[in-house]
Amino acid sequence: TVVCDLVGGHAAWAASVAGATPSGSPVEPALAAWLTSVGFVGPSARDAHDNTPLMVAAWRGAREAVDALLG
């Protein structure tokens, strides 16, 4: 179970989980590096066009990132 303080609204919540997977576990270093290199703050982030990291990884053929995101 992940508990978040809602002071600051959605922006505060998004910042608090940026370095974690949806289950709350930390993001693997290789995936974190890939996310940063393509401009995402975490695995649940969205880009300016509302694309997810999984969508971008698939479009770019980044197989390791796709596998990590699906894991």
PDB file with SEQRES, HELIX, SHEET and CRYST1 records, atoms N, CA, C and O in Angstrom:
SEQRES   1 A   71  THR VAL VAL CYS ASP LEU VAL GLY GLY HIS ALA ALA TRP          
SEQRES   2 A   71  ALA ALA SER VAL ALA GLY ALA THR PRO SER GLY SER PRO          
SEQRES   3 A   71  VAL GLU PRO ALA LEU ALA ALA TRP LEU THR SER VAL GLY          
SEQRES   4 A   71  PHE VAL GLY PRO SER ALA ARG ASP ALA HIS ASP ASN THR          
SEQRES   5 A   71  PRO LEU MET VAL ALA ALA TRP ARG GLY ALA ARG GLU ALA          
SEQRES   6 A   71  VAL ASP ALA LEU LEU GLY                                      
HELIX    1 AA1 GLY A    9  VAL A   17  1                                   9    
HELIX    2 AA2 PRO A   29  SER A   37  1                                   9    
HELIX    3 AA3 PRO A   53  ARG A   60  1                                   8    
HELIX    4 AA4 ARG A   63  LEU A   70  1                                   8    
CRYST1    1.000    1.000    1.000  90.00  90.00  90.00 P 1           1          
ATOM      1  N   THR A   1       0.840  -1.176   0.000  1.00  0.00           N  
ATOM      2  CA  THR A   1       0.000   0.000   0.000  1.00  0.00           C  
ATOM      3  C   THR A   1       0.884   1.239   0.000  1.00  0.00           C  
ATOM      4  O   THR A   1       1.846   1.329   0.764  1.00  0.00           O  
ATOM      5  N   VAL A   2       0.552   2.185  -0.858  1.00  0.00           N  
ATOM      6  CA  VAL A   2       1.280   3.441  -0.932  1.00  0.00           C  
ATOM      7  C   VAL A   2       0.383   4.531  -0.388  1.00  0.00           C  
ATOM      8  O   VAL A   2      -0.757   4.679  -0.828  1.00  0.00           O  
ATOM      9  N   VAL A   3       0.889   5.299   0.567  1.00  0.00           N  
ATOM     10  CA  VAL A   3       0.145   6.406   1.146  1.00  0.00           C  
ATOM     11  C   VAL A   3       0.829   7.696   0.750  1.00  0.00           C  
ATOM     12  O   VAL A   3       2.040   7.835   0.917  1.00  0.00           O  
ATOM     13  N   CYS A   4       0.058   8.649   0.222  1.00  0.00           N  
ATOM     14  CA  CYS A   4       0.608   9.935  -0.202  1.00  0.00           C  
ATOM     15  C   CYS A   4      -0.127  11.061   0.499  1.00  0.00           C  
ATOM     16  O   CYS A   4      -1.339  10.992   0.706  1.00  0.00           O  
ATOM     17  N   ASP A   5       0.602  12.085   0.859  1.00  0.00           N  
ATOM     18  CA  ASP A   5       0.012  13.296   1.402  1.00  0.00           C  
ATOM     19  C   ASP A   5      -0.549  14.088   0.232  1.00  0.00           C  
ATOM     20  O   ASP A   5       0.151  14.297  -0.759  1.00  0.00           O  
ATOM     21  N   LEU A   6      -1.782  14.528   0.324  1.00  0.00           N  
ATOM     22  CA  LEU A   6      -2.400  15.229  -0.790  1.00  0.00           C  
ATOM     23  C   LEU A   6      -2.258  16.740  -0.702  1.00  0.00           C  
ATOM     24  O   LEU A   6      -2.850  17.460  -1.506  1.00  0.00           O  
ATOM     25  N   VAL A   7      -1.481  17.236   0.261  1.00  0.00           N  
ATOM     26  CA  VAL A   7      -1.213  18.663   0.324  1.00  0.00           C  
ATOM     27  C   VAL A   7      -0.421  19.034  -0.927  1.00  0.00           C  
ATOM     28  O   VAL A   7       0.626  18.443  -1.192  1.00  0.00           O  
ATOM     29  N   GLY A   8      -0.897  19.987  -1.682  1.00  0.00           N  
ATOM     30  CA  GLY A   8      -0.249  20.364  -2.927  1.00  0.00           C  
ATOM     31  C   GLY A   8      -0.927  19.761  -4.144  1.00  0.00           C  
ATOM     32  O   GLY A   8      -0.526  20.041  -5.274  1.00  0.00           O  
ATOM     33  N   GLY A   9      -1.953  18.934  -3.933  1.00  0.00           N  
ATOM     34  CA  GLY A   9      -2.731  18.393  -5.028  1.00  0.00           C  
ATOM     35  C   GLY A   9      -1.994  17.387  -5.888  1.00  0.00           C  
ATOM     36  O   GLY A   9      -1.050  16.735  -5.441  1.00  0.00           O  
ATOM     37  N   HIS A  10      -2.438  17.273  -7.120  1.00  0.00           N  
ATOM     38  CA  HIS A  10      -1.901  16.283  -8.040  1.00  0.00           C  
ATOM     39  C   HIS A  10      -0.418  16.491  -8.305  1.00  0.00           C  
ATOM     40  O   HIS A  10       0.332  15.519  -8.400  1.00  0.00           O  
ATOM     41  N   ALA A  11       0.016  17.734  -8.425  1.00  0.00           N  
ATOM     42  CA  ALA A  11       1.436  17.999  -8.702  1.00  0.00           C  
ATOM     43  C   ALA A  11       2.322  17.442  -7.597  1.00  0.00           C  
ATOM     44  O   ALA A  11       3.376  16.871  -7.878  1.00  0.00           O  
ATOM     45  N   ALA A  12       1.909  17.602  -6.351  1.00  0.00           N  
ATOM     46  CA  ALA A  12       2.685  17.079  -5.227  1.00  0.00           C  
ATOM     47  C   ALA A  12       2.690  15.554  -5.236  1.00  0.00           C  
ATOM     48  O   ALA A  12       3.718  14.927  -4.979  1.00  0.00           O  
ATOM     49  N   TRP A  13       1.542  14.967  -5.533  1.00  0.00           N  
ATOM     50  CA  TRP A  13       1.471  13.513  -5.589  1.00  0.00           C  
ATOM     51  C   TRP A  13       2.364  12.984  -6.712  1.00  0.00           C  
ATOM     52  O   TRP A  13       3.127  12.042  -6.498  1.00  0.00           O  
ATOM     53  N   ALA A  14       2.279  13.579  -7.904  1.00  0.00           N  
ATOM     54  CA  ALA A  14       3.076  13.126  -9.037  1.00  0.00           C  
ATOM     55  C   ALA A  14       4.563  13.202  -8.727  1.00  0.00           C  
ATOM     56  O   ALA A  14       5.318  12.299  -9.085  1.00  0.00           O  
ATOM     57  N   ALA A  15       4.987  14.264  -8.068  1.00  0.00           N  
ATOM     58  CA  ALA A  15       6.393  14.405  -7.702  1.00  0.00           C  
ATOM     59  C   ALA A  15       6.801  13.343  -6.691  1.00  0.00           C  
ATOM     60  O   ALA A  15       7.937  12.870  -6.716  1.00  0.00           O  
ATOM     61  N   SER A  16       5.886  12.963  -5.800  1.00  0.00           N  
ATOM     62  CA  SER A  16       6.230  11.983  -4.768  1.00  0.00           C  
ATOM     63  C   SER A  16       6.398  10.583  -5.322  1.00  0.00           C  
ATOM     64  O   SER A  16       7.127   9.781  -4.738  1.00  0.00           O  
ATOM     65  N   VAL A  17       5.746  10.261  -6.433  1.00  0.00           N  
ATOM     66  CA  VAL A  17       5.840   8.917  -6.997  1.00  0.00           C  
ATOM     67  C   VAL A  17       6.686   8.874  -8.261  1.00  0.00           C  
ATOM     68  O   VAL A  17       6.761   7.832  -8.914  1.00  0.00           O  
ATOM     69  N   ALA A  18       7.316   9.970  -8.616  1.00  0.00           N  
ATOM     70  CA  ALA A  18       8.089  10.029  -9.860  1.00  0.00           C  
ATOM     71  C   ALA A  18       9.191   8.983  -9.901  1.00  0.00           C  
ATOM     72  O   ALA A  18       9.502   8.461 -10.971  1.00  0.00           O  
ATOM     73  N   GLY A  19       9.780   8.671  -8.772  1.00  0.00           N  
ATOM     74  CA  GLY A  19      10.876   7.706  -8.746  1.00  0.00           C  
ATOM     75  C   GLY A  19      10.455   6.305  -8.384  1.00  0.00           C  
ATOM     76  O   GLY A  19      11.294   5.483  -8.016  1.00  0.00           O  
ATOM     77  N   ALA A  20       9.157   6.011  -8.482  1.00  0.00           N  
ATOM     78  CA  ALA A  20       8.666   4.689  -8.111  1.00  0.00           C  
ATOM     79  C   ALA A  20       7.783   4.118  -9.208  1.00  0.00           C  
ATOM     80  O   ALA A  20       7.253   4.843 -10.050  1.00  0.00           O  
ATOM     81  N   THR A  21       7.642   2.813  -9.177  1.00  0.00           N  
ATOM     82  CA  THR A  21       6.726   2.147 -10.098  1.00  0.00           C  
ATOM     83  C   THR A  21       5.319   2.268  -9.532  1.00  0.00           C  
ATOM     84  O   THR A  21       5.165   2.672  -8.379  1.00  0.00           O  
ATOM     85  N   PRO A  22       4.279   1.930 -10.306  1.00  0.00           N  
ATOM     86  CA  PRO A  22       2.918   2.003  -9.762  1.00  0.00           C  
ATOM     87  C   PRO A  22       2.730   1.179  -8.489  1.00  0.00           C  
ATOM     88  O   PRO A  22       1.860   1.498  -7.679  1.00  0.00           O  
ATOM     89  N   SER A  23       3.526   0.128  -8.296  1.00  0.00           N  
ATOM     90  CA  SER A  23       3.426  -0.675  -7.076  1.00  0.00           C  
ATOM     91  C   SER A  23       4.135  -0.022  -5.898  1.00  0.00           C  
ATOM     92  O   SER A  23       4.021  -0.490  -4.765  1.00  0.00           O  
ATOM     93  N   GLY A  24       4.875   1.069  -6.164  1.00  0.00           N  
ATOM     94  CA  GLY A  24       5.588   1.762  -5.107  1.00  0.00           C  
ATOM     95  C   GLY A  24       7.040   1.348  -4.971  1.00  0.00           C  
ATOM     96  O   GLY A  24       7.790   1.965  -4.215  1.00  0.00           O  
ATOM     97  N   SER A  25       7.451   0.304  -5.698  1.00  0.00           N  
ATOM     98  CA  SER A  25       8.846  -0.123  -5.612  1.00  0.00           C  
ATOM     99  C   SER A  25       9.724   0.820  -6.440  1.00  0.00           C  
ATOM    100  O   SER A  25       9.240   1.422  -7.398  1.00  0.00           O  
ATOM    101  N   PRO A  26      10.999   0.958  -6.088  1.00  0.00           N  
ATOM    102  CA  PRO A  26      11.884   1.868  -6.826  1.00  0.00           C  
ATOM    103  C   PRO A  26      12.085   1.434  -8.271  1.00  0.00           C  
ATOM    104  O   PRO A  26      12.016   0.248  -8.593  1.00  0.00           O  
ATOM    105  N   VAL A  27      12.330   2.394  -9.119  1.00  0.00           N  
ATOM    106  CA  VAL A  27      12.606   2.122 -10.532  1.00  0.00           C  
ATOM    107  C   VAL A  27      14.044   1.627 -10.656  1.00  0.00           C  
ATOM    108  O   VAL A  27      14.947   2.166 -10.017  1.00  0.00           O  
ATOM    109  N   GLU A  28      14.253   0.601 -11.479  1.00  0.00           N  
ATOM    110  CA  GLU A  28      15.601   0.075 -11.698  1.00  0.00           C  
ATOM    111  C   GLU A  28      16.480   1.183 -12.285  1.00  0.00           C  
ATOM    112  O   GLU A  28      15.997   1.990 -13.080  1.00  0.00           O  
ATOM    113  N   PRO A  29      17.763   1.235 -11.905  1.00  0.00           N  
ATOM    114  CA  PRO A  29      18.655   2.297 -12.386  1.00  0.00           C  
ATOM    115  C   PRO A  29      18.715   2.424 -13.909  1.00  0.00           C  
ATOM    116  O   PRO A  29      18.731   3.539 -14.430  1.00  0.00           O  
ATOM    117  N   ALA A  30      18.750   1.297 -14.634  1.00  0.00           N  
ATOM    118  CA  ALA A  30      18.817   1.372 -16.100  1.00  0.00           C  
ATOM    119  C   ALA A  30      17.555   2.001 -16.669  1.00  0.00           C  
ATOM    120  O   ALA A  30      17.629   2.807 -17.597  1.00  0.00           O  
ATOM    121  N   LEU A  31      16.396   1.642 -16.124  1.00  0.00           N  
ATOM    122  CA  LEU A  31      15.147   2.232 -16.585  1.00  0.00           C  
ATOM    123  C   LEU A  31      15.077   3.703 -16.202  1.00  0.00           C  
ATOM    124  O   LEU A  31      14.638   4.530 -17.002  1.00  0.00           O  
ATOM    125  N   ALA A  32      15.502   4.036 -14.995  1.00  0.00           N  
ATOM    126  CA  ALA A  32      15.506   5.440 -14.564  1.00  0.00           C  
ATOM    127  C   ALA A  32      16.374   6.286 -15.492  1.00  0.00           C  
ATOM    128  O   ALA A  32      16.008   7.411 -15.833  1.00  0.00           O  
ATOM    129  N   ALA A  33      17.514   5.751 -15.896  1.00  0.00           N  
ATOM    130  CA  ALA A  33      18.407   6.476 -16.808  1.00  0.00           C  
ATOM    131  C   ALA A  33      17.744   6.669 -18.164  1.00  0.00           C  
ATOM    132  O   ALA A  33      17.833   7.747 -18.752  1.00  0.00           O  
ATOM    133  N   TRP A  34      17.080   5.630 -18.666  1.00  0.00           N  
ATOM    134  CA  TRP A  34      16.398   5.758 -19.952  1.00  0.00           C  
ATOM    135  C   TRP A  34      15.271   6.782 -19.862  1.00  0.00           C  
ATOM    136  O   TRP A  34      15.128   7.629 -20.744  1.00  0.00           O  
ATOM    137  N   LEU A  35      14.471   6.708 -18.799  1.00  0.00           N  
ATOM    138  CA  LEU A  35      13.370   7.669 -18.624  1.00  0.00           C  
ATOM    139  C   LEU A  35      13.894   9.102 -18.637  1.00  0.00           C  
ATOM    140  O   LEU A  35      13.332   9.970 -19.305  1.00  0.00           O  
ATOM    141  N   THR A  36      14.964   9.340 -17.904  1.00  0.00           N  
ATOM    142  CA  THR A  36      15.559  10.675 -17.857  1.00  0.00           C  
ATOM    143  C   THR A  36      16.074  11.099 -19.229  1.00  0.00           C  
ATOM    144  O   THR A  36      15.918  12.252 -19.629  1.00  0.00           O  
ATOM    145  N   SER A  37      16.685  10.165 -19.944  1.00  0.00           N  
ATOM    146  CA  SER A  37      17.266  10.504 -21.248  1.00  0.00           C  
ATOM    147  C   SER A  37      16.221  10.909 -22.281  1.00  0.00           C  
ATOM    148  O   SER A  37      16.531  11.640 -23.222  1.00  0.00           O  
ATOM    149  N   VAL A  38      14.984  10.439 -22.113  1.00  0.00           N  
ATOM    150  CA  VAL A  38      13.926  10.802 -23.052  1.00  0.00           C  
ATOM    151  C   VAL A  38      12.955  11.824 -22.473  1.00  0.00           C  
ATOM    152  O   VAL A  38      11.937  12.139 -23.089  1.00  0.00           O  
ATOM    153  N   GLY A  39      13.273  12.345 -21.281  1.00  0.00           N  
ATOM    154  CA  GLY A  39      12.511  13.457 -20.724  1.00  0.00           C  
ATOM    155  C   GLY A  39      11.348  13.124 -19.808  1.00  0.00           C  
ATOM    156  O   GLY A  39      10.513  13.991 -19.548  1.00  0.00           O  
ATOM    157  N   PHE A  40      11.266  11.892 -19.308  1.00  0.00           N  
ATOM    158  CA  PHE A  40      10.201  11.531 -18.374  1.00  0.00           C  
ATOM    159  C   PHE A  40      10.720  11.591 -16.945  1.00  0.00           C  
ATOM    160  O   PHE A  40      11.885  11.288 -16.690  1.00  0.00           O  
ATOM    161  N   VAL A  41       9.847  11.984 -16.006  1.00  0.00           N  
ATOM    162  CA  VAL A  41      10.255  12.045 -14.605  1.00  0.00           C  
ATOM    163  C   VAL A  41       9.993  10.739 -13.868  1.00  0.00           C  
ATOM    164  O   VAL A  41      10.440  10.577 -12.732  1.00  0.00           O  
ATOM    165  N   GLY A  42       9.292   9.820 -14.479  1.00  0.00           N  
ATOM    166  CA  GLY A  42       9.007   8.531 -13.861  1.00  0.00           C  
ATOM    167  C   GLY A  42       8.215   7.652 -14.803  1.00  0.00           C  
ATOM    168  O   GLY A  42       7.807   8.106 -15.872  1.00  0.00           O  
ATOM    169  N   PRO A  43       7.986   6.388 -14.426  1.00  0.00           N  
ATOM    170  CA  PRO A  43       7.307   5.446 -15.314  1.00  0.00           C  
ATOM    171  C   PRO A  43       5.828   5.747 -15.536  1.00  0.00           C  
ATOM    172  O   PRO A  43       5.230   5.229 -16.480  1.00  0.00           O  
ATOM    173  N   SER A  44       5.235   6.570 -14.688  1.00  0.00           N  
ATOM    174  CA  SER A  44       3.818   6.922 -14.839  1.00  0.00           C  
ATOM    175  C   SER A  44       3.631   8.305 -15.446  1.00  0.00           C  
ATOM    176  O   SER A  44       2.504   8.792 -15.538  1.00  0.00           O  
ATOM    177  N   ALA A  45       4.717   8.943 -15.861  1.00  0.00           N  
ATOM    178  CA  ALA A  45       4.657  10.299 -16.402  1.00  0.00           C  
ATOM    179  C   ALA A  45       4.038  10.307 -17.794  1.00  0.00           C  
ATOM    180  O   ALA A  45       3.904   9.266 -18.436  1.00  0.00           O  
ATOM    181  N   ARG A  46       3.671  11.479 -18.240  1.00  0.00           N  
ATOM    182  CA  ARG A  46       3.170  11.698 -19.601  1.00  0.00           C  
ATOM    183  C   ARG A  46       3.980  12.822 -20.218  1.00  0.00           C  
ATOM    184  O   ARG A  46       4.430  13.727 -19.515  1.00  0.00           O  
ATOM    185  N   ASP A  47       4.167  12.769 -21.537  1.00  0.00           N  
ATOM    186  CA  ASP A  47       4.887  13.856 -22.201  1.00  0.00           C  
ATOM    187  C   ASP A  47       3.895  14.924 -22.675  1.00  0.00           C  
ATOM    188  O   ASP A  47       2.703  14.847 -22.376  1.00  0.00           O  
ATOM    189  N   ALA A  48       4.389  15.905 -23.407  1.00  0.00           N  
ATOM    190  CA  ALA A  48       3.560  17.020 -23.849  1.00  0.00           C  
ATOM    191  C   ALA A  48       2.399  16.574 -24.742  1.00  0.00           C  
ATOM    192  O   ALA A  48       1.401  17.285 -24.865  1.00  0.00           O  
ATOM    193  N   HIS A  49       2.527  15.404 -25.362  1.00  0.00           N  
ATOM    194  CA  HIS A  49       1.472  14.889 -26.241  1.00  0.00           C  
ATOM    195  C   HIS A  49       0.646  13.811 -25.554  1.00  0.00           C  
ATOM    196  O   HIS A  49      -0.137  13.115 -26.201  1.00  0.00           O  
ATOM    197  N   ASP A  50       0.821  13.670 -24.224  1.00  0.00           N  
ATOM    198  CA  ASP A  50       0.109  12.700 -23.394  1.00  0.00           C  
ATOM    199  C   ASP A  50       0.536  11.263 -23.656  1.00  0.00           C  
ATOM    200  O   ASP A  50      -0.205  10.333 -23.338  1.00  0.00           O  
ATOM    201  N   ASN A  51       1.726  11.065 -24.233  1.00  0.00           N  
ATOM    202  CA  ASN A  51       2.263   9.726 -24.445  1.00  0.00           C  
ATOM    203  C   ASN A  51       2.887   9.208 -23.159  1.00  0.00           C  
ATOM    204  O   ASN A  51       3.451   9.979 -22.381  1.00  0.00           O  
ATOM    205  N   THR A  52       2.788   7.914 -22.938  1.00  0.00           N  
ATOM    206  CA  THR A  52       3.415   7.284 -21.778  1.00  0.00           C  
ATOM    207  C   THR A  52       4.831   6.841 -22.137  1.00  0.00           C  
ATOM    208  O   THR A  52       5.170   6.751 -23.317  1.00  0.00           O  
ATOM    209  N   PRO A  53       5.659   6.563 -21.131  1.00  0.00           N  
ATOM    210  CA  PRO A  53       6.987   6.024 -21.418  1.00  0.00           C  
ATOM    211  C   PRO A  53       6.924   4.724 -22.216  1.00  0.00           C  
ATOM    212  O   PRO A  53       7.774   4.489 -23.075  1.00  0.00           O  
ATOM    213  N   LEU A  54       5.936   3.882 -21.946  1.00  0.00           N  
ATOM    214  CA  LEU A  54       5.812   2.627 -22.681  1.00  0.00           C  
ATOM    215  C   LEU A  54       5.562   2.894 -24.166  1.00  0.00           C  
ATOM    216  O   LEU A  54       6.152   2.227 -25.016  1.00  0.00           O  
ATOM    217  N   MET A  55       4.709   3.846 -24.489  1.00  0.00           N  
ATOM    218  CA  MET A  55       4.435   4.184 -25.881  1.00  0.00           C  
ATOM    219  C   MET A  55       5.716   4.653 -26.575  1.00  0.00           C  
ATOM    220  O   MET A  55       6.026   4.223 -27.686  1.00  0.00           O  
ATOM    221  N   VAL A  56       6.450   5.539 -25.907  1.00  0.00           N  
ATOM    222  CA  VAL A  56       7.674   6.089 -26.494  1.00  0.00           C  
ATOM    223  C   VAL A  56       8.717   4.993 -26.666  1.00  0.00           C  
ATOM    224  O   VAL A  56       9.388   4.931 -27.697  1.00  0.00           O  
ATOM    225  N   ALA A  57       8.856   4.134 -25.670  1.00  0.00           N  
ATOM    226  CA  ALA A  57       9.834   3.040 -25.763  1.00  0.00           C  
ATOM    227  C   ALA A  57       9.499   2.115 -26.935  1.00  0.00           C  
ATOM    228  O   ALA A  57      10.390   1.700 -27.676  1.00  0.00           O  
ATOM    229  N   ALA A  58       8.218   1.796 -27.099  1.00  0.00           N  
ATOM    230  CA  ALA A  58       7.812   0.920 -28.201  1.00  0.00           C  
ATOM    231  C   ALA A  58       8.070   1.590 -29.547  1.00  0.00           C  
ATOM    232  O   ALA A  58       8.597   0.951 -30.458  1.00  0.00           O  
ATOM    233  N   TRP A  59       7.709   2.861 -29.688  1.00  0.00           N  
ATOM    234  CA  TRP A  59       7.929   3.587 -30.946  1.00  0.00           C  
ATOM    235  C   TRP A  59       9.403   3.665 -31.310  1.00  0.00           C  
ATOM    236  O   TRP A  59       9.770   3.604 -32.483  1.00  0.00           O  
ATOM    237  N   ARG A  60      10.247   3.800 -30.284  1.00  0.00           N  
ATOM    238  CA  ARG A  60      11.685   3.942 -30.537  1.00  0.00           C  
ATOM    239  C   ARG A  60      12.412   2.605 -30.625  1.00  0.00           C  
ATOM    240  O   ARG A  60      13.608   2.569 -30.911  1.00  0.00           O  
ATOM    241  N   GLY A  61      11.713   1.525 -30.386  1.00  0.00           N  
ATOM    242  CA  GLY A  61      12.347   0.211 -30.441  1.00  0.00           C  
ATOM    243  C   GLY A  61      13.278  -0.055 -29.275  1.00  0.00           C  
ATOM    244  O   GLY A  61      14.231  -0.824 -29.405  1.00  0.00           O  
ATOM    245  N   ALA A  62      13.017   0.567 -28.145  1.00  0.00           N  
ATOM    246  CA  ALA A  62      13.850   0.398 -26.950  1.00  0.00           C  
ATOM    247  C   ALA A  62      13.355  -0.828 -26.173  1.00  0.00           C  
ATOM    248  O   ALA A  62      12.639  -0.711 -25.178  1.00  0.00           O  
ATOM    249  N   ARG A  63      13.758  -2.000 -26.659  1.00  0.00           N  
ATOM    250  CA  ARG A  63      13.248  -3.256 -26.133  1.00  0.00           C  
ATOM    251  C   ARG A  63      13.474  -3.411 -24.622  1.00  0.00           C  
ATOM    252  O   ARG A  63      12.575  -3.849 -23.905  1.00  0.00           O  
ATOM    253  N   GLU A  64      14.667  -3.054 -24.139  1.00  0.00           N  
ATOM    254  CA  GLU A  64      14.960  -3.195 -22.706  1.00  0.00           C  
ATOM    255  C   GLU A  64      14.026  -2.319 -21.879  1.00  0.00           C  
ATOM    256  O   GLU A  64      13.553  -2.740 -20.823  1.00  0.00           O  
ATOM    257  N   ALA A  65      13.761  -1.113 -22.350  1.00  0.00           N  
ATOM    258  CA  ALA A  65      12.855  -0.212 -21.635  1.00  0.00           C  
ATOM    259  C   ALA A  65      11.427  -0.755 -21.661  1.00  0.00           C  
ATOM    260  O   ALA A  65      10.724  -0.699 -20.652  1.00  0.00           O  
ATOM    261  N   VAL A  66      10.997  -1.278 -22.810  1.00  0.00           N  
ATOM    262  CA  VAL A  66       9.662  -1.879 -22.911  1.00  0.00           C  
ATOM    263  C   VAL A  66       9.532  -3.030 -21.911  1.00  0.00           C  
ATOM    264  O   VAL A  66       8.557  -3.099 -21.163  1.00  0.00           O  
ATOM    265  N   ASP A  67      10.512  -3.926 -21.900  1.00  0.00           N  
ATOM    266  CA  ASP A  67      10.476  -5.056 -20.969  1.00  0.00           C  
ATOM    267  C   ASP A  67      10.420  -4.596 -19.519  1.00  0.00           C  
ATOM    268  O   ASP A  67       9.653  -5.133 -18.719  1.00  0.00           O  
ATOM    269  N   ALA A  68      11.236  -3.600 -19.185  1.00  0.00           N  
ATOM    270  CA  ALA A  68      11.259  -3.091 -17.807  1.00  0.00           C  
ATOM    271  C   ALA A  68       9.931  -2.421 -17.437  1.00  0.00           C  
ATOM    272  O   ALA A  68       9.436  -2.593 -16.323  1.00  0.00           O  
ATOM    273  N   LEU A  69       9.365  -1.672 -18.357  1.00  0.00           N  
ATOM    274  CA  LEU A  69       8.100  -0.996 -18.080  1.00  0.00           C  
ATOM    275  C   LEU A  69       6.949  -2.000 -17.947  1.00  0.00           C  
ATOM    276  O   LEU A  69       6.057  -1.817 -17.120  1.00  0.00           O  
ATOM    277  N   LEU A  70       6.971  -3.036 -18.745  1.00  0.00           N  
ATOM    278  CA  LEU A  70       5.927  -4.056 -18.632  1.00  0.00           C  
ATOM    279  C   LEU A  70       6.110  -4.901 -17.374  1.00  0.00           C  
ATOM    280  O   LEU A  70       5.143  -5.434 -16.831  1.00  0.00           O  
ATOM    281  N   GLY A  71       7.352  -5.018 -16.916  1.00  0.00           N  
ATOM    282  CA  GLY A  71       7.631  -5.801 -15.708  1.00  0.00           C  
ATOM    283  C   GLY A  71       7.070  -5.141 -14.494  1.00  0.00           C  
ATOM    284  O   GLY A  71       7.211  -5.661 -13.387  1.00  0.00           O  
TER     285      GLY A  71                                                      
END                                                                             
